[in-house]
C-alpha cells in the first residue's frame, strides 16, 4: 500500500486549507448526484437501516445472558470506543466522496477497491436470509386478522384428541415449528420447498422492489412509515406490558447488574459484536445513504445522533421484552406451583408422603424461597417419585429467549392473553415488518449504488435494474424457503454474514488511518464540511477501533476452531429443541462463503500491485480519454437530472 502523505492538522482558528499537503480525493468536487429531500429523511434512512430486528430480539437476549445491567454499561462503553468512531468514518467518507462503497475506497486508493466489493457480497448474503425473516412476519401478520388467533389453541387430531406434538409443547410453539416452518428434524434433510414460505418470500421481495423502484425518492417516503411506526408500537407495548402481572419482576432482573460478567471474555466479545452490527458498520449501506447527503452537513453530529437513538431503541425494546418475559415467567411459575401442589395433594391422600416431608402450608401460597427450601429438604428419591420440580422464575426467564423464538413463540404466547389479541398481534408484526423493511432497503441500496456508480448508463434503467436484483434475490433465496430453511437462516446470521464484516471494518480503519492518514482525513472533513471533528478520533481509528476489531475477529475464529459450531434442531417426537453439530457439508459451505466474501480485498490489492506500469499516454490517447470523460460527465449529468428529487438538499439549508 502507498504511504499516506503527511499533513498537519489545522490549529484552532486556522483555515483547514492552510494545513498544507496535497488535495486528496475527498476534497475534489464530486459528480452530480440525487439527494435526500430533507435532513430528517436522511437521518430516518440511517436510523431505519441501523435499527432492525436485532434490536428487538438479539440485544435483549444478550443483555439477559450477560448480566443484565452489567451488559448495558459494557455496551455503552464500547459504543463510544468502537461504534461511534467507525460510524463517523463511514458517514464522512460517503458524504465527502458522494459514491458507493466501491467508489469510496477506490478513490482513497485503487488497491482498496476490494473493500467495497466485499461489502457488496456481504450485503447480498444478508439480503438473502433477512428477507426470509420479513416473509415470516408477513405470514404471521396475515394470520393475525382473525379471532381467535390460530396459535391460541392446539389443533384437534380427532374426537377428544389433541395433536401430540402440540400437547407436548405449546400452541405457539407448534404453530411456529409445524404450521409455519413445517421444520425437518435436521439440516441435512431438505424437505422440499414450503409453499407458504415461498409466497411470503415473494411478497417480501415485492415490497422491497416497490419501495426502491424510483430510487431514494420512493424509499425516502417509505422510511417515514417503516422507521417511525415501530417506535409507536414499542411504546404502546411497553405501556401495556408493564401492566401485566410479573412485568416489574422482569424489569428488575434486567437492571440488576452482575459485575462478574465484566470478567468474562464472552460478555466483551458479544457486546462488541452487537455494537458493530447494530450500527450496520461494514455493509456499505451507511456509505451509500451518506453519499446522497449534502457535503457540508455535520456528519459527526449525525453519527452521534444515529448511534444514540439506536442505543435508546435497544433499551426501549429490551424494556418491552423483559416486561413480557417477566409476565410469562411469573405465569409459568404459578402453573408449575399449582401442578406440584396437585402432585403433593395426591401423595397426601394416598398416604405416600412422610410427616417430615409435608409442606408448611399451601404450596401455591408459599413464597419462592420457602418453596425452594422445602423442595431441597426432600430426599432425592422421594422428589423423583413425586415428580415435583423447582419452580424458579429465573429459569422460566431463560426459556425461549433466543433468536426468532423470542418473537414468534414468546411474544405470540403473551399477546394471546391480552384483550383484543388480534389487534395487538397485528401491531406487533407490523412493527417487525417495518423494522425489517427499513433494514432491507439499506442493504439493497448498498448493492445498487455501486452498480449505478460503476455503470452510469444503468441510471436511466434504474427501475429495471431494481426489478432484476429483487427477482434474482428471490430465486437465490428459495433454499431458505425449504422446510430446513430456518437452519440456513441461523447459519448465515451467526457466521456467513457476520464474521466477514469484521474483516471489512478492520480494512476500512486501515484505509483511513494508515493509507490516507488519520490526521489528513480529519483535516479534510473540516475543510469539506466546515465542522471540526474531535482529534481523539485519530488514535481511536489507528489503534483503538482497529485493535478491537482484530481482537474480536481473532476471538471469533478461535472459538470456531476450538468449539465446533452447533445449531438448534427441533425434534418432533419429543417436541423439544436440542443442539446438533453442523454436518461437514454445511461447515464447508459456511467457510467457503466467508472466504468468498473477503476474497476481493487481497485479490484486488495484489492485482494492482502486480499490474505492470503502463506506458505514458500519447497525444491520441489523451484526446480519446478527454472525449470519453466528456461523454461520461454529460451522461452522469443527464442521469442525475432524471433522478433528482423535486426538492433536493442544499448545504446552506442544513443546520450547522
C-alpha positions in Angstrom: 0.0 0.0 0.0 1.2 3.5 -0.7 2.3 5.6 2.3 0.0 8.3 3.4 1.1 11.9 2.6 1.9 13.7 5.9 -0.5 16.6 6.6 -0.6 18.9 9.5 -4.0 19.3 11.3 -5.1 22.9 11.3 -4.6 24.7 14.6 -7.5 26.4 16.3 -8.5 29.4 14.3 -6.5 28.3 11.3 -8.2 27.6 7.9 -8.2 24.0 7.0 -6.8 24.9 3.7 -3.7 26.3 5.4 -2.8 23.0 6.9 -0.6 22.1 4.0 -0.5 18.9 2.0 -1.9 18.0 -1.4 -5.6 18.0 -2.3 -6.8 14.5 -1.7 -9.8 12.7 -3.4 -12.1 13.8 -0.6 -11.6 17.5 -1.4 -12.3 17.1 -5.1 -15.7 18.2 -6.3 -17.8 15.0 -6.7 -20.1 14.4 -9.7 -23.8 15.4 -9.6 -25.9 13.1 -7.6 -29.5 12.7 -6.4 -30.2 14.0 -2.9 -32.5 13.4 0.1 -35.5 15.8 0.1 -34.7 16.8 3.7 -32.3 16.3 6.5 -34.9 14.5 8.5 -35.4 12.0 5.7 -31.7 11.3 5.6 -31.5 10.7 9.4 -34.5 8.4 9.2 -32.8 6.4 6.5 -29.7 5.9 8.5 -31.7 5.2 11.7 -34.0 2.9 9.8 -31.2 0.8 8.4 -29.3 0.5 11.7 -32.4 -0.2 13.9 -33.5 -3.7 12.9 -34.8 -6.9 14.2 -31.6 -7.5 16.2 -32.6 -4.6 18.4 -35.8 -6.5 19.3 -34.6 -10.0 19.9 -30.8 -10.2 19.8 -29.9 -7.3 22.2 -32.4 -8.3 24.9 -31.2 -11.9 24.7 -27.5 -10.9 25.1 -28.4 -8.5 27.9 -30.2 -11.3 29.8 -27.4 -13.8 29.1 -24.5 -11.5 30.2 -25.5 -10.0 33.5 -28.4 -7.5 32.7 -27.3 -4.0 33.7 -23.7 -5.0 33.5 -24.1 -5.7 29.8 -25.8 -2.4 29.3 -22.9 -0.5 30.8 -20.4 -2.6 28.8 -22.4 -1.9 25.6 -22.4 1.8 26.1 -18.7 1.9 26.8 -17.9 0.0 23.6 -20.4 2.2 21.7 -18.2 5.2 22.4 -14.9 3.5 21.8 -15.8 1.4 18.8 -19.2 2.2 17.3 -19.4 6.0 17.0 -15.8 6.4 15.6 -16.4 3.8 12.8 -19.9 5.2 12.1 -18.4 8.7 11.8 -15.7 7.3 9.5 -18.2 5.8 7.1 -20.5 8.8 7.1 -17.7 11.2 6.4 -16.3 9.1 3.6 -19.6 8.6 1.8 -20.7 12.3 2.3 -17.4 13.8 1.0 -16.8 11.5 -1.9 -20.6 11.0 -2.8 -20.0 7.5 -4.1 -21.0 4.0 -3.0 -18.8 1.6 -1.1 -16.7 0.5 -4.1 -16.1 4.0 -5.4 -15.2 5.5 -2.0 -12.4 3.1 -1.2 -11.1 3.1 -4.8 -10.9 6.9 -4.6 -8.8 6.7 -1.5 -6.5 4.1 -3.1 -7.2 1.8 -6.2 -5.7 -1.0 -4.2 -8.6 -0.7 -1.7 -11.5 -1.2 -4.1 -11.8 -4.8 -2.9 -13.2 -3.5 0.4 -16.3 -2.2 -1.3 -16.7 -5.4 -3.3 -16.5 -7.4 -0.1 -19.2 -5.1 1.5 -21.5 -5.8 -1.5 -21.1 -9.5 -1.3 -21.9 -9.4 2.4 -25.0 -7.3 1.7 -26.1 -10.0 -0.8 -25.7 -12.7 1.9 -27.7 -10.6 4.4 -30.4 -9.7 1.9 -31.0 -13.4 1.0 -31.7 -14.5 4.6 -33.0 -11.3 6.1 -35.9 -11.2 3.7 -36.9 -14.6 4.8 -37.5 -13.2 8.3 -39.7 -10.5 6.7 -41.6 -13.3 5.0 -42.2 -14.9 8.3 -43.5 -11.6 9.7 -45.8 -11.3 6.7 -47.3 -14.7 7.2 -48.0 -14.1 10.9 -49.4 -10.7 10.0 -51.8 -12.2 7.5 -53.0 -14.7 10.1 -53.4 -12.0 12.8 -56.7 -10.7 11.3 -58.8 -13.4 12.8 -60.4 -14.3 16.1 -59.4 -16.4 17.8 -55.8 -16.3 16.7 -54.7 -19.6 15.1 -51.9 -20.1 17.7 -54.2 -19.7 20.7 -55.0 -23.4 21.0 -53.8 -26.8 19.7 -55.4 -28.3 16.6 -57.5 -31.4 17.1 -56.2 -34.8 15.8 -59.7 -36.4 16.1 -62.6 -36.5 18.6 -61.3 -35.6 22.1 -57.7 -35.9 20.9 -55.1 -33.2 20.6 -52.2 -33.2 18.2 -49.4 -34.9 20.2 -46.6 -32.5 19.2 -48.7 -29.5 20.3 -49.8 -31.2 23.6 -46.1 -31.8 24.4 -45.0 -28.3 23.7 -47.5 -25.3 23.4 -49.9 -23.9 20.8 -47.5 -21.1 19.9 -44.5 -23.4 19.6 -46.5 -25.9 17.5 -47.7 -23.1 15.2 -44.2 -21.9 14.6 -42.4 -25.1 14.1 -45.1 -27.2 12.4 -47.7 -25.0 10.7 -45.3 -22.1 9.6 -42.0 -23.8 9.0 -43.0 -27.5 8.9 -39.5 -27.9 10.0 -37.3 -31.0 9.4 -35.5 -32.8 12.2 -32.1 -31.7 11.0 -30.3 -29.5 8.5 -29.3 -32.4 6.2 -33.0 -33.2 5.5 -34.1 -30.5 3.0 -37.8 -31.5 2.9 -38.5 -29.5 -0.3 -40.0 -26.0 -0.6 -42.7 -24.9 1.8 -45.3 -23.3 -0.4 -46.5 -20.7 2.2 -42.9 -19.6 2.8 -42.3 -19.2 -0.9 -45.4 -17.0 -1.2 -44.2 -14.9 1.8 -40.7 -14.6 0.3 -42.2 -13.4 -3.0 -44.3 -10.8 -1.1 -41.3 -9.6 0.9 -39.1 -9.1 -2.2 -42.1 -7.3 -3.9 -42.3 -4.9 -1.0 -38.5 -4.2 -1.2 -38.7 -3.7 -5.0 -41.7 -1.4 -4.9 -40.0 0.7 -2.2 -36.8 1.1 -4.2 -38.3 1.4 -7.7 -37.8 5.2 -8.0 -34.6 5.4 -6.0 -34.3 7.5 -2.9 -37.4 9.5 -3.9 -39.6 6.4 -3.2 -37.6 4.8 -0.5 -37.4 8.0 1.5 -41.2 8.3 1.7 -41.4 4.7 2.8 -38.9 5.3 5.6 -41.2 7.8 7.3 -43.6 4.9 8.0 -41.2 2.0 8.3 -38.9 3.8 10.7 -41.3 5.8 12.9 -44.2 3.3 13.2 -42.1 0.7 15.2 -41.4 3.3 17.8 -45.1 3.9 18.3 -45.8 0.2 18.6 -42.9 -0.3 21.0 -44.2 2.5 23.2 -47.7 1.0 23.2 -46.3 -2.5 24.0 -44.2 -1.1 26.8 -47.2 0.6 28.5 -49.4 -2.4 28.1 -46.6 -4.8 29.1 -45.7 -3.0 32.3 -49.4 -3.5 33.4 -49.0 -7.3 33.2 -48.6 -9.3 36.4 -45.0 -10.1 36.9 -43.7 -7.5 34.5 -41.9 -5.4 37.2 -40.0 -8.6 38.2 -38.7 -8.9 34.7 -37.6 -5.3 34.6 -35.9 -5.7 37.9 -33.8 -8.6 36.6 -32.9 -6.5 33.5 -31.4 -3.6 35.5 -29.8 -5.8 38.2 -26.1 -5.8 37.3 -24.0 -8.9 37.7 -20.4 -7.5 37.9 -19.0 -10.9 37.3 -20.0 -10.6 33.7 -17.3 -8.0 33.2 -14.6 -10.5 33.9 -15.7 -12.9 31.1 -14.4 -12.7 27.6 -17.8 -13.8 26.2 -19.5 -10.6 27.5 -16.9 -8.3 25.9 -16.9 -10.2 22.7 -20.7 -10.3 22.4 -21.1 -6.6 23.4 -18.5 -5.5 20.8 -20.2 -7.7 18.1 -23.6 -6.2 19.0 -22.2 -2.6 18.7 -20.7 -3.4 15.3 -23.8 -5.0 13.8 -26.4 -2.8 15.5 -25.0 0.3 13.7 -24.7 -1.6 10.3 -20.9 -1.0 10.1 -19.1 -2.6 7.1 -22.2 -3.2 5.0 -21.7 -0.2 2.8 -25.2 1.0 3.4 -24.1 3.8 5.7 -21.8 5.0 3.0 -24.4 4.6 0.3 -27.0 6.7 2.2 -24.4 9.3 3.2 -23.4 9.7 -0.5 -26.9 11.2 -1.2 -26.5 13.8 1.6 -25.1 17.3 1.5 -21.3 17.6 1.6 -21.4 20.4 4.3 -23.6 18.5 6.7 -22.2 17.9 10.2 -21.5 14.2 9.8 -20.0 14.0 13.3 -23.3 15.2 14.9 -25.2 12.8 12.6 -23.1 9.9 13.8 -23.6 10.7 17.5 -27.4 11.2 16.9 -27.9 7.9 15.0 -25.8 5.9 17.5 -27.6 7.5 20.4 -31.1 6.9 19.0 -30.1 3.3 18.1 -29.0 2.7 21.7 -32.2 4.2 23.1 -34.2 1.9 20.8 -32.3 -1.1 22.0 -33.1 0.0 25.6 -36.8 0.5 24.8 -37.1 -2.8 23.1 -35.3 -4.5 26.0 -37.7 -3.0 28.5 -40.6 -4.4 26.4 -39.0 -7.8 26.1 -38.1 -8.1 29.8 -41.6 -7.0 30.8 -43.2 -9.6 28.6 -40.7 -12.3 29.8 -41.3 -11.4 33.4 -45.1 -11.7 32.9 -44.6 -15.0 31.1 -42.2 -16.4 33.7 -44.5 -15.4 36.5 -47.4 -17.1 34.9 -45.4 -20.3 34.2 -44.0 -20.3 37.7 -47.6 -20.3 39.2 -48.6 -23.1 36.8 -45.6 -25.1 38.0 -46.5 -24.5 41.6 -50.2 -25.5 41.0 -49.0 -28.7 39.3 -46.7 -29.5 42.1 -49.5 -28.8 44.7 -51.7 -31.3 42.9 -49.0 -34.0 43.0 -48.4 -33.4 46.7 -52.1 -33.5 47.4 -52.4 -36.8 45.6 -49.4 -38.2 47.6 -51.0 -37.0 50.9 -54.3 -38.6 50.0 -52.6 -41.9 49.2 -50.5 -41.7 52.4 -47.3 -41.8 50.4 -45.8 -38.6 51.9 -43.9 -38.9 55.3 -44.9 -36.5 58.0 -41.5 -34.8 57.9 -41.9 -34.1 54.2 -45.2 -32.3 54.5 -45.1 -28.7 53.0 -45.5 -25.8 55.5 -48.9 -24.8 54.2 -50.4 -24.4 50.7 -47.7 -24.7 48.1 -49.3 -22.1 45.8 -49.3 -19.6 48.7 -45.6 -20.2 49.7 -43.0 -17.5 48.8 -40.5 -18.8 46.3 -37.6 -19.0 48.9 -39.7 -21.1 51.3 -40.8 -23.4 48.5 -37.2 -23.9 47.3 -36.1 -24.6 50.8 -38.9 -27.2 51.3 -38.1 -28.9 47.9 -34.3 -29.1 48.7 -35.2 -30.7 52.0 -36.9 -33.7 50.3 -34.9 -36.8 49.8 -33.9 -37.1 46.1 -35.7 -40.5 45.8 -38.9 -39.0 47.1 -38.6 -35.9 44.9 -38.3 -38.2 41.9 -41.2 -40.3 43.0 -43.4 -37.3 43.4 -42.3 -35.7 40.2 -42.2 -32.2 41.7 -39.8 -29.6 40.2 -38.1 -26.4 41.4 -40.3 -23.7 40.1 -37.9 -20.8 39.7 -38.8 -17.6 37.9 -35.2 -17.1 36.7 -35.2 -20.5 34.9 -38.5 -19.6 33.3 -37.0 -16.3 32.1 -34.3 -18.3 30.2 -36.7 -20.4 28.2 -37.3 -19.4 24.5 -35.5 -16.1 24.6 -33.0 -16.7 21.8 -33.4 -15.6 18.2 -36.7 -15.8 16.3 -38.2 -17.8 19.0 -38.4 -14.7 21.1 -40.8 -13.0 18.6 -42.7 -15.9 17.1 -43.1 -18.0 20.3 -42.7 -15.9 23.5 -44.4 -12.7 22.2 -47.2 -14.5 20.5 -47.9 -16.5 23.6 -48.2 -13.3 25.7 -50.2 -11.5 23.1 -52.9 -14.2 23.1 -53.6 -13.3 26.8 -54.3 -9.6 26.1 -57.8 -8.2 25.4 -58.2 -7.6 21.7 -55.4 -10.0 21.0 -55.7 -9.8 17.1 -55.2 -6.0 17.3 -52.0 -6.4 19.4 -50.8 -9.2 17.2 -51.3 -7.1 14.1 -49.5 -4.1 15.6 -46.6 -6.3 16.7 -46.0 -8.0 13.4 -46.5 -4.7 11.5 -43.7 -3.4 13.7 -41.4 -6.3 12.8 -42.3 -5.8 9.2 -41.3 -2.1 9.4 -38.0 -2.8 11.2 -37.1 -5.5 8.7 -38.1 -3.5 5.6 -36.1 -0.4 6.6 -33.0 -2.5 7.1 -33.6 -4.3 3.8 -33.9 -1.0 2.0 -30.4 0.0 3.2 -28.9 -3.4 2.4 -30.3 -3.5 -1.1 -29.3 0.1 -1.7 -25.7 -0.8 -0.8 -25.7 -3.2 -3.7 -27.5 -1.0 -6.2 -25.4 2.2 -5.5 -22.0 0.7 -6.5 -23.6 -0.7 -9.7 -25.0 2.6 -10.6 -21.7 4.4 -9.9 -19.7 1.9 -11.9 -22.1 1.9 -14.9 -23.8 5.3 -15.2 -25.8 4.1 -18.2 -27.8 2.0 -15.8 -29.2 5.1 -14.1 -31.7 5.6 -16.9 -32.7 2.0 -16.3 -32.8 2.0 -12.6 -36.3 0.6 -12.3 -35.4 -2.3 -14.5 -32.1 -2.9 -12.5 -34.1 -2.9 -9.2 -36.6 -5.4 -10.5 -33.9 -7.7 -11.8 -32.0 -7.5 -8.5 -35.1 -8.3 -6.5 -36.0 -11.1 -8.8 -32.5 -12.5 -8.5 -32.7 -12.2 -4.7 -36.0 -14.1 -4.7 -34.6 -17.0 -6.8 -31.4 -17.2 -4.7 -33.4 -17.1 -1.5 -35.5 -20.1 -2.3 -33.2 -22.5 -0.4 -34.2 -20.6 2.7 -37.9 -21.3 2.0 -37.3 -25.0 2.3 -38.6 -26.9 5.4 -35.0 -26.8 6.6 -34.5 -23.2 5.6 -34.6 -21.8 9.2 -31.4 -23.8 9.9 -29.7 -22.0 7.0 -31.0 -18.6 8.3 -29.3 -19.3 11.6 -26.1 -20.3 9.9 -26.0 -17.1 7.8 -26.9 -14.9 10.8 -24.3 -16.5 13.1 -21.4 -16.9 10.7 -21.7 -16.3 7.0 -22.9 -12.7 7.0 -21.2 -11.6 10.3 -17.6 -12.6 10.5 -16.6 -11.2 7.1 -17.9 -7.8 8.3 -15.2 -7.7 11.0 -12.6 -8.1 8.3 -14.2 -5.3 6.2 -14.4 -3.0 9.2 -10.7 -3.6 10.1 -9.7 -2.8 6.5 -11.8 0.4 6.5 -9.9 1.6 9.6 -6.6 0.7 7.9 -7.6 2.5 4.8 -8.4 5.8 6.6 -6.0 5.7 9.5 -2.9 4.3 7.7 -3.2 4.7 4.0 -5.0 8.0 3.7 -3.8 9.2 7.1 -6.0 9.8 10.1 -4.9 13.5 10.6 -5.2 14.2 6.9 -8.7 12.7 6.9 -9.8 14.8 9.9 -8.4 17.9 8.3 -10.2 17.1 5.0 -13.5 16.7 6.9 -13.1 20.1 8.4 -12.3 21.6 5.1 -15.2 20.0 3.2 -17.9 20.3 5.9 -16.8 23.3 7.8 -17.1 21.4 11.1 -14.0 20.5 13.0 -14.1 16.9 14.3 -12.5 15.7 17.6 -8.8 14.9 17.3 -9.4 11.9 19.5 -10.7 10.0 16.5 -7.2 9.8 15.1 -5.8 7.5 17.7 -9.1 5.7 18.0 -9.0 4.8 14.3 -5.3 3.9 14.3 -5.3 1.8 17.5 -8.5 1.6 19.5 -11.1 0.6 17.0 -8.7 -1.3 14.7 -7.3 -3.3 17.7 -10.8 -4.1 19.0 -11.9 -5.4 15.6 -8.8 -7.5 15.1 -9.1 -9.0 18.6 -12.8 -9.6 18.0 -12.1 -11.4 14.7 -9.4 -13.5 16.3 -11.6 -14.4 19.2 -14.4 -15.4 16.9 -12.2 -17.5 14.7 -10.5 -19.1 17.7 -13.9 -20.1 19.1 -14.8 -21.7 15.8 -11.6 -23.7 15.8 -11.8 -24.8 19.4 -15.5 -25.4 19.7 -17.2 -26.8 16.6 -20.4 -24.8 15.8 -23.8 -26.2 16.6 -27.4 -25.3 15.6 -30.7 -25.7 17.4 -32.7 -28.5 15.8 -36.4 -29.4 16.5 -37.4 -33.0 17.5 -41.0 -33.6 16.6 -41.3 -36.8 18.7 -40.3 -35.2 21.9 -41.4 -31.6 21.0 -38.1 -30.2 22.2 -35.2 -28.4 20.6 -31.6 -29.6 21.1 -28.2 -28.6 19.8 -26.7 -30.6 16.9 -23.3 -30.2 15.3 -23.2 -28.8 11.8 -22.8 -31.5 9.1 -19.5 -31.4 7.2 -21.1 -30.1 4.0 -22.7 -27.2 6.0 -19.3 -26.3 7.6 -17.6 -26.4 4.2 -20.3 -24.2 2.7 -20.2 -21.7 5.6 -16.4 -21.4 5.5 -16.4 -21.2 1.7 -18.9 -18.4 1.6 -17.0 -16.5 4.3 -13.8 -16.8 2.3 -15.5 -15.7 -0.9 -16.9 -12.6 0.8 -13.4 -11.3 1.9 -11.5 -12.6 -1.1 -11.9 -9.4 -3.2 -9.8 -7.5 -0.7 -6.5 -9.3 -1.2 -7.2 -10.1 -4.9 -7.8 -6.5 -5.9 -4.8 -5.3 -3.9 -2.5 -7.9 -5.5 -3.8 -7.2 -8.9 -2.9 -3.6 -8.5 0.5 -4.3 -7.1 1.4 -6.9 -9.8 0.0 -4.9 -12.7 2.9 -3.8 -15.0 3.3 0.0 -15.3 1.5 1.4 -18.3 3.3 3.5 -21.0 2.7 7.2 -20.8 -0.3 8.1 -23.0 0.4 9.7 -26.3 -1.5 12.7 -27.8 -4.1 10.5 -29.5 -4.7 8.6 -26.2 -5.1 11.8 -24.3 -7.6 13.1 -26.9 -9.5 9.9 -26.7 -9.5 9.9 -22.9 -10.7 13.5 -22.8 -13.5 12.7 -25.2 -14.6 9.7 -23.1 -14.5 11.8 -19.9 -16.7 14.5 -21.5 -19.2 11.9 -22.7 -19.2 10.2 -19.3 -19.7 13.6 -17.5 -22.5 14.5 -19.8 -24.2 11.2 -19.3 -23.9 11.5 -15.5 -25.4 15.0 -15.5 -28.3 13.8 -17.6 -28.9 10.8 -15.4 -28.7 12.9 -12.2 -31.2 15.3 -13.7 -33.5 12.5 -14.5 -33.2 11.1 -10.9 -33.1 14.3 -8.9 -35.9 14.7 -6.4 -38.3 17.6 -6.7 -36.7 19.2 -3.6 -33.0 18.4 -3.0 -30.8 19.0 -0.1 -28.9 22.2 -0.2 -25.8 22.7 2.0 -27.0 26.2 3.1 -30.3 24.9 4.3 -28.8 22.3 6.6 -28.2 23.0 10.3 -24.5 23.6 11.1 
